Amino acid sequence: MSDSKHEVSQTENGAPIKRSKKRACINHCKRFWWLHLIIFCCITVLVVCLVIFVGVPNIGQSKVNAAKLEIQGVNVLESKPDSYLMQINSTIETDGTVHADIDPFEGKMYLDDVENAPAFATLQFPATNADKHQTVNISQPVKVDDLAAFKQFNIAFFQQQNLTVKISGKTKIQPAGLSRKYDVDFTKYQTINGLNLLKGTKVTNAKVNLTALTGENFKGIAEITNPSHFTLDLGNVTFANFAAERNVGNLTINNLLLVPGLNRVNISASLNQTGVLSALNLKPACETGVVPFKLLGLDVQNNGQQIPYFLAALSSANQTVDINIAEILGLTVPACH
């Protein structure tokens, strides 16, 4: 009986203790309500700050990273030794879920396929937004600040079938409804078609002046396929011609504006006819009548000025053009010796 009374006593004594704690808590809250309010406000401010200063910039950067840049066309015009006019037609695609304005910024272009390649061009990108589809067109004179870097790009562009260009810059983004702008990095990689040594070039309507001992004695039309999206204002281009590893003269294309797709341009040449006929007597030309000429850039002039970056490209590697010399001369293919 004594144990049972003890248990009841403990139970009865427990309720007043709990009520005492609740009363103390209520009294504490009444007395220090201002302190709890301050703590609540501090937590709220902290959460808001994290959203504004961490969450929003991260969202903005992620949207910029996810945006897709597509280049439809590039024009390199008015070429001069130290400058040119660059025009770029491009589009940017986003998911359209975030409405924001992006400040204009300076973007640098690099060869991504070359380790530690310096910037070969600097472009001023206009202000844009984060709409789902937007057109971004650039037209501006560009000064060649690093000639070696621009030569490096042009050589890669001339020789390769495709190459990757990195476009990088820093800008600011302002989400709709906020007065603050946030720093973001703009970095995009664009794989473009190169000229691939202008393979497949053909010569048609060729005519040879057999009586001309000096000067132009060969004329025709060159069909040049440009597989890239680039239009290039090259000017007057002169190539050294090699047949059977022998320099047989020079070939010139005047006012060459190379556009995407098929280009038909007039060509003229001063050829060593003896050297060409000697090449025709060698295999495989003596079996087919076709002489493979190797063309190597010798000079590029635009408005009387040499264009060093285009010359660097065209003189960096041979491009081969097959010409049916026997057909042009009306000759029967000679027997091989």
Secondary structure, 3 states (H helix, E strand, C coil): CHHHHHHHHHHHHHHHHHHHHHHHHHHHHHHCHHHHHHHHHHHHHHHHHHHHHHHHHHHHHHHHHHCEEEEEEEEEEEEECCEEEEEEEEEEECCCCCCEEECCEEEEEEECCCCCCCCCEEEEECCEECCCEEEEEEEEEEECCCHHHHHHHHHHHHHCCEEEEEEEEEEEEEECCCCCCEEEEEEEEEEEECCHHHCCCEEEEEEECCCCCCCCCEEEEEEEEECCCEEEEEEEEEEEEEECCEEEEEEEEEEEEECCEEEEEEEEEEECHHHHHHHHCCCCHHHHCEEEEEEEEEEEEECCEECHHHHHHHCCCCEEEEEEHHHHHCCCCCCCC
